[in-house]
Structures are given as structure tokens and as C-alpha cells.
Amino acid sequence: MADEDSFFTAFNRSKEFSELQADFLSVDLFAVPNAEEERVEAQQYKKLCLTLDEYQEQSYLLDPYLDQLIQPVVERVKYFTRTVVAEPGRTVSHSRVRLLTLLIYHYVKFRGHKTIVRFFPHEIDDLGVALNYLRLEDAVVRSQCQWALRYVVLLWLSLICKIPFNLSQFDEPDSVGQTAAAIESLGKQYLDKAGLEREGAALLLSRLYMRKDTESEFGAFMNWASVHIQSRGEVLVTIGILQVFSEVLKASPLDRIRDELPKILSLVTTMDHIKSPNSNTMIRKYKVKIVSRVGLRMLPPNPNAGRRKGKTLTGEEVETYETGLMESDVPEEIEQILEELLQSLEDKDTVVRYSAAKAIARITEHLPSSFSSQIVDSVLALFAKHSITAAALYDLPAIAEYTWHGAFEWLSKALYFDIRKGSHSVGSNVRDAAAYVLWALARTQNAATLRPHATDLANRLASVAIYDREIHIRRAASAAYQEHVGRMSLFPHGIDVLAKTDFYSVSIRRNAFLVAAPGVAKHPEYREFLLNHVLNVVLRHWDVSIRELGSQSLRILCLIDLEDMASKALQKVIPLLESIDPADIHGGLIALTELGLAFQTGIQDLGLRDEKLRDLFRHLSWVSFDLVSAARNHLVTAAACRVVAVTLTIEEIDAGEGSSVPNWRKIVDVGIKHRNDDVQDAAAAAMGTWSHSYPDAVNRTLLLDLKSGGPAFRQSLAKTTGALDYSKNKACFSQAVSFLSDGIKPSPRTSIEARRACYVSIPLIIENVFPRYLDLIPSSVMNSLVHTLLNGLDDYTIDERGDVGSWGVERLDNVRHEAGRCFMEFMGMRMSLVPNNQLWELPARALLAELFESEEERHDWADGNWLFPRAVRLLGVKAYRKDFLNGILLSIGSKTDSTHRSVSSAVVEYMNSIPVTSEGDDYSVAAFVDDLLDRATLNITSNAVVIPLFQTFNLLLEAEILHRLADDSDGYTQ
């Protein structure tokens, strides 16, 4: 934890990073590298970028080091451009220049161009170097893949344009204005590019037009831009032009652009009639920025000249800052600007709405109170249209004193805004915006005005922080809750609740649902609200994973006060079962299941428990059997089977046709014959519950089907045999064992899925009878089952889906992890006190302890870099050699790069550590090659064996291992 804390508080890798970068920069840009050098340099660049990416969310940690990191890189670029300008025909390494400028781009991406460009050189003579280089007909700068080079030089030139000397000083005597014209021409040349060159060119042109000696050129650019937009309407150039306008309006002195403001506004607003550009999101976004900045430049710059009165949530008037601007002083264009911005609040794209919201807030700060009130009314009117523009309030804390009383109800609704659209939903931006506004509420109101709303607001924010689907919204709601706790101290148990719903606690959905929720619900003020939220929102959510986690959360909540909360929950679950929406029905069924599990856990009285379970079971009758058995309703089918598995009681079984759910047997039968894995698992669990009460009837009926059906049905039967109770019908056990043993053998009637189910069920049936019924499982049967499982470890079946043989255990890294866990457990067992117990001793026990039981090192069997250097040493133990050699060969042939690379490195290192030949039992390179050749001879027709063998020989040749055989006098001489 200490290492993690230091990682997020300081750039601890600065020395390592600086050394790697210095090595990366030491190459000659004017020498063409060979293939190996290119590979090494690409790896160095990749490692530098990965390091920066690790610190992306804490990029400020590198600020103290930026000067020493960036200056050497940009100096290399400066040296390169100066040299090329001086010697245009000199040979250049395209790959090295590309990686060099890509590294600068990565710095820009990491920290932003405004921060990085400050470290660029900006001496007077740099202007000629940068300008002349971009004007060269050089193959490097014109290459399509060298976009980073062009972008970096354009950024550099935009910084140089800020030098305080008149550009005419750089002109030739007979060419006045030549330098400025060249810069402008160069900027326009790159305005039509789709990449970052356009942004660099726009920044360059804006810096040019903001200069005092070239400000007159902006009017000409305006005319050029107007003609281009009105006549051509090319999207990329239009975006570039708007970027120039945006930068100029943002930073240029007002006296230099005042006369151009109405022209810019007129040009931008008339673009609404041009279809092609206006359909582009970036164009609409820049239009909003430009319109808002025109408005801000037209209004007085000082918003705090006086004071004004506003209203709080309770309607009380408070004194706030007044602009000092009279209504008659507001320019006429402001009304047009606000109309444009309010329309943009309903734009289909979030970035446009967000820009419009910020713009409205900032303009409103400069307006008189009467204008602000009208704007607020217009914003609130958007809510009444049920629009998706709750983001309209995203940045309105400046006018919050006018709005909260009317907006609070809408904000409460916006916190839960979620509309399903096909397989996804819209509304996350709205919920995020609402959380942000409520965060702002804590910063603009006083405790007295918020007190009447505190408990309700606390419940709403806590429920969203815990149960929202999206991580960023849970975090946003948590941040809003924290702001209120810190500033107001009005929320019930605020500190304790905040500790359970902080940024990290709600970041993992499962932790939020299953840990944070019950932690908050222990406080009575939150308990019922959270319960209702789960029942009314979470169990009806469009995402099945949310419904399933929500049902588990419901169970944990009910265990806090089982009698009261389970009763309230059941009353709201019943309407879900009566719904026509399959999602609601599924939510209701899984809620019944989790309530049943709560009763099993929380009620000790068996009679009362069975009564409660029967009460849940009878509600299954609300669900139509046609719906359960429908082909595409596998979620409902699985949920119905789980209800049976959890709530079925002996009274319902004895009732037969008089059961409260007469067709429950048909439901289970549908599940058994279903092709879906989840449905089969649920049906198997139901059969297990049934068999505990009536094992004879269930087992005899089921075992009649063991020799029938296709692969899917046999897969389902395999799962079911692992769940059955064999205590009262022991004869069926041997049939089940025989069925599972036969099921793992590849045949047209089995599939890899069915074989996997057989492997999973074998330990289950052993667990069902061991150690209570040892007569069912004599040593011969146990040995047979263990050998069956061991053979499964050698299943490397491959089909069009990949290594499906690993499905019999788990995925590859997890296979190693699980195997290692079992192996370490096996090593820790005590020796059996039986005759000849030395036969149970593991071969080379001391070596195994040395390799895998060291307490000084971290044991991670899923990590190939840790495991393989140890595992290859077991090739020296004859008892393990064959199996380990098989595994090593298949790992070398793996398509997983991490596995292939780590095992290859371990094999080469081990081969270099052992002798070429040996007289005794010691392993040698020659013996290893003999073993490889033997395997090739025995499996010459199997690609699954031969291809990894060839890859292994290729590895030995590349590492010059086989050369040792030729060099050694005892090696092969054929």
C-alpha cells in the first residue's frame, strides 16, 4: 500500500525515465538504422509512452520535471530542422524523426499543448529555421506518416510568433510584409488537414492575427473565411477557420477585434442555413464557443462591480454581486446570442450541450438580475419538454440563487433519468449533470436554506452513489454527497456514510452493491429509501447484470431486519411478476430467489422457514408457463428454475397436482432440456433440491435418460448428476459415475461443453457421498475418477474458437493459478500413517520446496515470469520430465505473447545452465533434443504437437543452443 501511495504522490520513476529518454535521444537522426536498431528504438519509445500513460490521471506529478525532460527532446528537433535547412540534401532517418516527434506529441497529449509549448525554444533566429523548414520540398516533412513532425513545428512556430519584435524586420528590403504573408500562407495550407496539423495551423494563424503589427490582416482573413464558408462549405477547412476565430476571440486585445465582432457573429449564425457543415459536431461545438465569446467580449469585463439580490431554496432574498450594468446598456446582439445558446442546449451531442451550458452561465454572470431570471426560466422550460438536456444546468452555479426552488424537483428526477434505446440506454449525461448541479448547490446555499431538504437529498445522492450503473455517475454522486457533508453537516450520519461510499468504495460496482449498500442501510434514515430504490429501479433495470446484483443486494438489505424488510419487499415484488415486460418478471423472480436465500440464512426455526419459503414459492404461479417455456426467454426460465431450487419444500412436492404451482415440474423439465448454460445450471440445482426429498423417484427417472439425447442434453444431464442426492438410491451412483466417465471421451455425441460439465460434476458427486458413504466409492472407483481428472489436464483440443480444451479446467493463466493452488495444498499435506507411506512421498521433494515454498518471494502461479524459470528445472527430475516437457512445448506454441515470451526465455536460460552431455542421470542439452525428436517421431501426423516442436527447435537455433552440440566433442557428429 505504501508503494501505491508513493506512486500517486510523486514521480518516483523520474531517474529511470530520464536515463531511458537520454538513451533514446542519443541516436543519430541522419543515419539509417538497421532492423535490430529500429526494434530497440521502437521498444524504448513504447516504454516511455507507457510510463507517461501510467501517470495520465496524475499528470501534474511530472510538472517539476518537465523542463529537464522536454527541453532535450525539442532541442533535438531544433537541431534536426536547422541542419536540414542548412543542408537540404542530407540523408535523414525517417523512422527516428517520426519517433522523436511522436514522443513530443505524447507529452502534449499527456499535459496539454499550452503547458508543453512553454518549453520550446523561441529565440529570434528560430523564426527563420521553423518557417523555412516547413516550406522545404523535403521528403520527410511532406511524408504522410510524419504528421507529428508537422504538428510540432507548427506549435513551435506559433510560439515564436509571440516574439515582441516587428515581423517586418525579417523581410527582404524589396519585399515588405513577406514574412507575415509566408506565415499566413503556411497556416492556411494546413487548415484543411484532418489531423492535429489543423489545430497547430489554427493556433499559428490566431497568434499571427493577435500581433499588433499584423492585426490589419485579420479583416482580410475574415473576408477569405466568409467566401470559403458561404461558397465551398468544406468541413475540415470550416473547422479550422472556426478554431482560428475561437482562439482570437479568447485572447486578442478587445481594441483590435471590436469592429470585427458583429461580422464574426453574423458569419457564424448564418451557417445554420448551410446543411453540410452544420451537421458536423465539431462545427456546432465551435459555433457555440464563438457565439459565447463574442457575447462576452461585447459585455463589460468586470462582473463584480456592485451587488444584487437573489433567492434561496426557501424563497428568501439574499444579497449577491451585481454587475452594475443597466438593461439599456446590454447590446442588442446579446439576445440573439442567448437564443442561439438556448437552442444548442437541445443539441443531440453532449459536447455541444456542455459548451452551451457553460456559455450561458458565463454570460449570465455579466447581465442584470432581470435578464438572469429570464434565462433561468428558459432553462427550466426545457425540463418541461422532457428533453435530454439536463446538462443545461451543468455549469450554472453563478445563477443558482435564482433557480433552486423551482429546479429541485427536476434535479431529483434527473438523478434517475434513464431511457432504454434498444440494447442500451440514454441518460447517463443527464444523471452526471444533475449530480454536478447538486454538488454546486452545496457551494451556493447556506445550511439554513438546505435543512428542510437535507434528508431527502442525502437519500437520493446515496442511492445513486451506490446503485447507478455507470462508474462516473456513482463517483459524481459520491462527490456531491461529500461536498454537502463537508460544507453543511446536515446529512444524517454523513461522515459514516461517506466513509462507505467514498470515491474508491463506489468505483467497483460489486462492492457498491454488496458492501456499501448494507453499510449505509444500517442507519434507519437510509434503509427504506435504499430498499425502495432497489425494488422500483434496480430490479427493473434494462441491464441484466444490474438486476442480478440488485437482487443480491436486496437479500443483504433484508437480513438487516428480515421480518419487516422482507415483508415490504415481497409486496413490491408481486407487481413485477404481473408485468408484461420480461425484464420486470425476471427481476421479480430473482428477487424471490434472494428472499428465499435470506429466509434460509436468517430463520433458524425449520417450521417457520418452510412456511416462509412456501409463501415465496406460490408466487411463481403468477408467471405464465408459456412465458417460461418460450425459446427466447432463457433469463426468465433460469430465474424460474432458481426459484424452485431455493423455495421448493416437501409439502409442495407431496401436494402433487394440488401444489400452489402445479406446473413446477414442467418448468424444471424445460430447464433440463434447455440449451443455455445458465438455464441448465439452474435446472440442475432444482433437481438437486427435489432429489433431497425424493431421491429414488428423481434418480430413477433421470437415469433413464442418461443414454439418450444430443450433446446439449447430455451436458445438462452431466450437470444434474453432480447435484443429485444418492444417499437413498446408492445403485444409481455407479451409473452416474459411468455416465460421467464416458462423457469425457470425445465422440460425435459429446461436445467440449458437455465434457467440461462432466469434469465439473465429478468432484461434486464425490463431495456428495464422501466421507458419509465410503461404500459407494471404493479405492478403485476413486482412482478411476482421479485419473479421469488428470487426463483432463492433457486436453488441448483446438477448434475454430481456439484452445477449447482449456475449458475443461479454466482459462490459461487461471489454469496455472488453480493448478498451483492445488499443488501447494498437496505439498502441505501430512504423510498418511499407513504402511509403506514413503510411496506417497513426492519425488524430489527438497527441490520442490526450494522452488515453490520460499517465504521470501511472492507466489503467483499465473505469472509466467515467476513460474517458468522454476518449472523448467523440473525437467531434471525424470518422474516429472514427460509431463513438464509436454506443457513447455505447448506453452512455446501458445499464441499468448506473455506466455510464449516468458517460457521461451526460461527454456533458453535453463539450456545454457546444463551440460551438453552427461554420463549419469543429470539432464543435458543432448537429452533434451533426444526427447524432442522422440515426440516428433511419435506424433508426426499431429500438427498440435509438431508445430510447437518446430517452434522450439527454431528457438534453440536462434539462441545458439544447438551450436553447443556441434562444438562439443561428445555432441552429435552425423
Residue pairs with C-beta under 8 A, 6 or more apart in sequence:
6 12
8 58
9 61
10 61
11 17
11 55
11 61
11 62
11 64
11 65
13 51
14 62
14 65
17 48
17 51
17 69
18 65
18 68
18 69
20 44
20 47
20 48
21 48
21 69
21 72
21 73
21 103
22 72
23 44
24 41
24 44
24 45
24 48
24 99
24 103
25 72
25 73
25 76
25 100
27 33
27 37
27 41
27 93
27 96
28 93
28 96
29 76
29 79
29 80
29 92
29 93
29 96
29 97
29 100
30 83
30 90
30 91
30 92
30 93
31 91
31 93
32 91
32 93
33 41
33 93
33 95
33 96
38 95
41 95
41 96
41 99
42 99
45 99
45 102
45 103
48 103
48 106
49 103
49 106
52 62
52 106
52 107
52 110
53 110
55 61
55 62
55 110
56 110
59 110
59 111
62 69
62 110
62 111
63 111
63 115
66 107
66 111
66 115
66 116
66 119
67 119
69 107
70 104
70 107
70 116
70 119
71 119
73 100
73 103
73 104
73 107
74 104
74 119
74 120
74 121
74 152
74 156
75 121
76 100
77 100
77 101
77 104
77 152
77 153
77 156
78 121
78 126
78 129
80 92
80 97
80 100
81 129
81 130
81 133
81 153
82 129
83 90
84 90
84 92
84 133
84 136
84 138
84 140
85 129
85 132
85 133
85 136
88 136
88 138
92 139
92 140
94 140
94 143
94 145
94 146
97 140
97 146
97 149
98 145
98 146
98 148
98 149
101 146
101 148
101 149
101 151
101 152
102 148
104 116
104 148
104 152
105 148
105 151
105 152
105 196
107 116
108 116
108 155
113 155
113 203
117 155
117 156
117 158
117 159
118 159
120 155
120 156
120 159
121 156
122 159
122 160
122 162
122 163
124 163
124 165
126 156
126 160
127 157
127 160
127 161
127 163
127 170
127 179
128 170
130 153
130 156
130 157
130 160
131 157
131 179
131 182
131 183
131 186
133 141
133 153
134 141
134 150
134 153
134 154
134 157
134 186
135 182
135 186
140 146
140 149
141 149
141 150
141 153
147 193
147 195
147 196
147 197
148 196
150 190
150 197
150 200
151 195
151 196
151 197
151 199
151 200
152 200
154 187
154 190
154 197
154 200
154 201
154 203
154 204
155 200
155 203
157 183
157 186
157 204
158 200
158 203
158 204
158 206
158 207
159 207
161 183
161 204
161 207
161 208
161 211
162 207
162 211
166 213
167 179
167 180
167 183
167 211
167 213
167 214
168 176
168 177
168 179
168 180
168 213
170 179
171 177
171 178
171 179
172 178
180 208
180 213
180 214
180 217
183 204
183 208
184 205
184 208
184 217
184 221
186 201
186 204
187 201
187 202
187 204
187 205
187 208
188 201
188 205
188 224
189 201
190 197
190 198
190 200
190 201
190 240
191 198
191 201
191 202
191 205
191 236
191 237
191 240
191 241
191 244
192 198
192 234
192 236
192 237
192 240
193 201
193 236
193 240
194 236
198 236
198 239
198 240
198 243
199 243
201 240
202 240
202 243
202 244
202 247
203 243
203 247
205 221
205 244
206 243
206 244
206 247
206 248
206 251
206 252
207 247
208 214
208 217
209 215
209 217
209 218
209 221
209 244
209 248
209 252
210 248
210 251
210 252
210 253
210 256
212 256
215 256
218 248
218 256
218 257
218 260
219 260
221 244
222 260
222 263
222 264
222 267
225 241
225 244
225 245
225 267
226 263
226 267
228 234
228 237
228 238
228 241
229 238
229 241
229 267
229 271
229 274
229 277
230 270
230 274
233 274
233 276
233 277
235 276
235 277
235 280
235 283
238 271
238 277
238 280
238 283
239 280
239 282
239 283
239 286
242 268
242 283
242 286
242 287
242 289
242 290
243 286
245 264
245 268
245 286
245 290
246 286
246 289
246 290
246 293
248 257
249 257
249 264
249 290
249 293
249 294
249 297
250 293
254 297
257 297
258 297
261 294
261 297
261 298
262 333
264 290
264 294
265 290
265 291
265 294
265 333
265 336
265 337
268 287
268 290
268 291
268 294
269 291
269 336
269 340
271 277
271 278
271 283
271 287
272 278
277 283
278 284
281 349
281 351
281 352
284 344
284 347
284 349
284 352
285 349
285 351
285 352
285 355
287 340
287 344
288 340
288 341
288 344
288 352
288 355
288 356
288 359
289 355
289 359
291 337
291 340
291 341
291 359
292 337
292 341
292 355
292 356
292 358
292 359
292 360
292 362
292 363
294 333
294 337
295 333
295 334
295 337
295 338
295 359
295 363
296 362
296 363
296 366
298 331
298 333
298 334
299 325
299 330
299 331
299 334
299 363
299 366
299 367
300 323
300 324
300 325
300 366
302 323
302 324
303 321
303 323
303 365
303 366
304 321
304 323
305 322
305 323
305 324
305 325
306 321
306 322
306 323
306 324
307 319
307 320
307 321
307 322
308 319
308 320
308 321
308 322
308 323
308 368
308 369
309 317
309 318
309 319
309 320
309 369
310 317
310 318
310 320
310 369
310 401
310 402
311 317
311 318
311 401
311 402
311 405
312 318
312 401
312 404
312 405
312 445
312 446
312 449
313 404
313 405
313 408
313 445
313 449
313 450
313 452
313 453
314 405
314 448
314 449
314 452
315 405
316 449
318 401
320 401
322 368
322 369
323 365
323 366
323 367
323 368
325 366
325 367
325 368
326 368
327 368
327 370
327 371
330 367
330 368
330 371
334 363
334 367
337 363
338 360
338 363
338 375
341 356
341 359
341 360
341 363
342 356
342 360
342 375
342 378
342 379
342 382
344 352
344 353
344 355
344 356
345 353
345 356
345 357
345 360
345 379
345 382
345 389
345 391
345 392
346 353
346 382
346 387
346 389
347 353
347 356
350 391
350 429
353 389
353 391
353 392
353 394
353 429
354 391
354 394
354 395
356 392
357 391
357 392
357 393
357 394
357 395
357 396
357 433
358 394
358 395
360 375
360 379
360 392
360 396
361 395
361 396
361 397
361 398
361 399
362 398
364 371
364 372
364 375
364 396
364 398
364 399
365 398
365 399
367 375
372 399
372 402
373 402
375 399
376 399
376 402
376 403
376 406
379 392
379 393
379 396
379 403
380 403
380 406
380 407
380 410
382 389
382 392
383 390
383 407
383 410
383 414
388 417
388 419
388 426
388 427
388 429
388 430
389 430
390 410
390 411
390 414
390 417
390 429
390 430
390 431
390 433
390 434
391 429
391 430
391 432
391 433
392 433
393 403
393 407
393 411
393 433
393 434
393 437
394 433
394 436
394 437
395 436
396 403
396 437
396 440
397 440
397 443
397 444
400 440
400 441
400 444
400 445
401 444
401 445
404 441
404 444
404 445
407 437
408 453
411 434
411 437
411 438
412 456
412 460
414 430
414 431
414 433
414 434
415 431
415 434
415 435
415 438
415 460
415 461
415 464
415 477
416 431
416 464
416 537
417 427
417 430
417 431
417 434
418 425
418 426
418 427
418 428
418 431
418 469
418 541
418 542
419 425
419 426
419 427
420 542
425 542
428 469
428 470
428 472
428 473
431 464
431 468
431 470
431 473
431 476
432 470
432 472
432 473
432 476
435 461
435 464
435 473
435 476
435 477
435 479
435 480
436 476
436 480
438 457
438 461
438 480
438 484
439 476
439 479
439 480
439 483
441 450
441 484
442 450
442 480
442 483
442 484
442 486
442 487
442 488
443 483
443 487
447 488
447 489
447 490
450 457
450 484
450 488
450 490
451 490
454 484
454 488
454 490
454 491
454 492
455 491
455 492
455 525
457 484
457 491
458 481
458 484
458 490
458 491
458 492
458 494
458 497
458 525
458 526
459 525
459 526
459 529
459 530
460 529
461 477
461 478
461 480
461 481
461 484
462 477
462 481
462 497
462 501
462 520
462 526
462 529
462 530
463 529
463 530
463 533
464 473
464 474
464 477
465 474
465 475
465 477
465 478
465 481
465 501
465 506
465 512
465 516
466 474
466 501
466 506
466 512
466 513
466 516
466 517
466 520
466 530
467 512
467 513
467 517
467 530
467 533
467 534
467 537
467 538
467 550
467 553
468 474
468 477
469 509
469 541
469 543
469 546
471 506
471 507
471 509
474 506
474 507
474 509
474 512
475 503
475 506
475 507
477 506
478 498
478 501
478 502
478 503
478 505
478 506
479 503
481 491
481 494
481 497
481 498
481 501
482 498
482 502
484 490
484 491
484 494
485 491
485 494
485 495
485 497
485 498
491 497
492 523
492 525
492 526
493 523
493 525
493 526
496 523
497 520
497 523
497 526
499 505
500 515
500 516
500 519
500 520
501 512
501 516
501 520
505 511
505 512
505 515
505 516
506 512
506 516
509 549
510 549
513 549
513 550
513 552
513 553
514 549
514 552
514 553
514 556
517 530
517 553
517 556
517 557
518 553
518 556
518 557
518 559
518 560
520 526
520 530
521 527
521 530
521 531
521 557
521 560
522 560
527 557
527 560
527 561
527 565
528 568
530 557
531 554
531 557
531 558
531 565
531 568
531 569
532 572
534 550
534 553
534 554
534 557
535 554
535 569
535 572
535 573
535 591
536 572
538 546
538 547
538 549
538 550
538 553
538 587
539 547
539 550
539 551
539 554
539 573
539 576
539 584
539 587
539 588
539 590
539 591
540 547
540 576
540 581
540 583
540 584
540 587
541 547
541 550
541 583
541 587
542 583
544 583
544 586
544 635
547 583
547 586
547 587
547 590
548 590
550 587
551 587
551 590
551 591
551 593
551 594
552 594
554 569
554 591
554 594
554 595
555 594
555 595
555 597
555 598
557 565
558 565
558 566
558 569
558 595
558 598
558 602
559 598
559 601
559 602
562 598
562 599
562 602
562 603
566 595
566 598
566 599
566 612
569 591
569 595
570 595
570 615
570 616
570 619
573 588
573 591
573 592
573 595
573 619
574 588
574 619
574 622
576 584
576 585
576 587
576 588
576 591
577 585
577 588
577 589
577 619
577 622
577 623
578 622
579 585
579 588
582 627
582 633
582 635
582 636
585 623
585 627
585 636
585 639
586 635
586 636
586 639
589 620
589 623
589 636
589 639
589 640
589 642
589 643
590 639
590 642
592 616
592 619
592 620
592 643
592 646
592 647
593 639
593 642
593 643
593 645
593 646
593 647
595 616
596 613
596 616
596 643
596 646
596 647
597 646
599 609
599 612
599 613
599 616
600 609
600 613
600 646
603 609
603 612
610 649
610 650
610 651
613 646
613 647
613 648
613 649
614 647
614 649
614 651
614 652
614 660
616 643
616 647
617 643
617 644
617 647
617 648
617 649
617 652
617 660
617 661
617 664
618 660
618 661
620 640
620 643
620 644
620 647
620 661
620 664
620 667
621 660
621 661
621 662
623 636
623 640
625 663
625 666
625 667
627 633
627 636
628 636
628 637
628 640
628 667
628 670
629 637
629 666
629 667
629 670
630 636
634 674
634 676
634 678
634 679
635 678
637 667
637 670
637 671
637 674
637 676
637 679
637 682
638 671
638 676
638 678
638 679
638 681
638 682
639 682
640 667
640 671
641 667
641 668
641 671
641 679
641 682
641 683
641 685
641 686
642 682
642 685
642 686
644 664
644 667
644 668
644 686
644 689
644 690
645 682
645 685
645 686
645 688
645 689
646 689
648 664
648 686
648 689
648 690
650 693
652 659
652 660
652 661
652 664
653 659
653 690
653 693
653 694
661 667
667 686
668 683
668 686
668 687
668 690
670 683
671 679
671 680
671 682
671 683
671 686
672 680
672 683
672 684
672 687
672 713
672 716
672 717
672 720
673 713
673 716
674 680
674 683
674 716
675 712
677 753
680 715
680 716
680 719
680 757
681 719
683 716
683 720
684 716
684 719
684 720
684 722
684 723
685 723
687 698
687 702
687 720
687 723
687 724
688 720
688 723
688 724
688 725
690 698
691 698
691 699
691 723
691 724
691 725
692 725
695 724
695 725
695 726
695 727
695 728
695 729
696 728
696 729
698 724
699 724
699 726
699 729
699 732
700 729
700 732
702 717
702 720
702 721
702 724
703 732
703 735
703 736
703 739
705 713
705 717
706 717
706 721
706 735
706 736
706 739
709 717
710 749
711 749
711 750
711 751
711 753
711 754
712 751
712 753
712 754
714 743
714 749
714 750
714 754
715 751
715 753
715 754
715 757
716 757
717 739
718 739
718 740
718 743
718 754
718 757
718 758
718 760
718 761
719 757
719 760
719 761
721 736
721 739
721 740
721 761
721 765
722 760
722 761
722 762
722 764
722 765
722 768
723 764
724 732
724 736
724 765
724 768
725 768
726 732
726 733
726 736
726 765
726 768
726 769
726 773
726 776
727 769
727 772
727 773
730 773
730 775
730 776
733 765
733 769
733 776
733 777
734 776
734 781
736 765
737 765
737 781
737 784
737 785
740 758
740 761
740 762
740 765
740 788
741 758
741 784
741 785
741 788
743 750
743 754
743 755
743 757
743 758
744 750
744 755
744 758
744 759
744 788
744 791
744 792
744 808
746 755
746 797
752 797
752 799
752 804
752 805
752 807
752 808
753 807
755 792
755 795
755 808
756 807
756 808
759 789
759 792
759 808
759 809
762 785
762 788
762 789
763 789
766 777
766 782
766 785
769 776
769 777
770 777
792 808
792 809
793 809
793 819
794 886
795 805
795 806
795 808
796 803
796 805
796 806
796 890
796 944
797 803
797 804
797 805
798 804
798 805
798 944
803 812
806 812
806 815
809 815
809 818
809 819
810 818
812 894
812 896
812 899
813 862
813 899
814 862
816 861
816 862
816 864
816 867
817 860
817 861
817 862
819 861
820 852
820 859
820 861
820 862
820 867
821 861
823 852
824 852
824 853
824 859
826 842
827 842
827 848
827 849
827 852
827 853
831 837
831 840
831 841
832 840
842 848
843 877
843 879
843 880
844 874
844 877
844 879
844 880
847 873
847 874
847 877
851 870
851 871
851 873
851 874
852 859
852 870
857 866
858 866
859 866
860 866
860 867
861 867
864 891
864 898
864 899
864 901
864 902
864 903
865 902
867 902
868 888
868 891
868 902
868 903
868 905
868 906
868 907
869 905
869 906
869 909
869 910
871 884
871 887
871 888
871 906
872 884
872 888
872 903
872 906
872 907
872 909
872 910
873 910
874 880
874 881
874 884
875 881
875 884
875 885
875 888
875 910
875 923
875 928
876 914
876 922
876 923
878 921
881 923
881 931
885 931
885 935
888 903
888 907
889 932
889 935
889 945
889 948
889 949
889 952
890 948
891 899
891 900
891 903
892 900
892 903
892 904
892 907
892 948
892 951
892 952
892 955
893 900
893 947
893 948
893 951
894 900
894 903
904 955
907 952
907 955
908 955
908 956
908 959
908 961
911 925
911 928
911 956
911 959
911 961
912 959
912 961
914 922
914 923
914 924
914 925
914 928
915 922
915 924
915 925
916 924
916 925
916 926
916 964
916 965
916 968
916 970
916 971
917 924
917 925
917 926
917 927
917 968
917 970
917 971
918 924
918 927
925 961
925 964
925 965
926 965
926 970
926 971
926 972
929 956
929 962
929 965
929 972
932 949
932 952
932 953
935 945
935 949
936 945
936 946
936 949
939 945
939 946
940 946
953 962
956 962
964 971
965 971
965 972
966 972
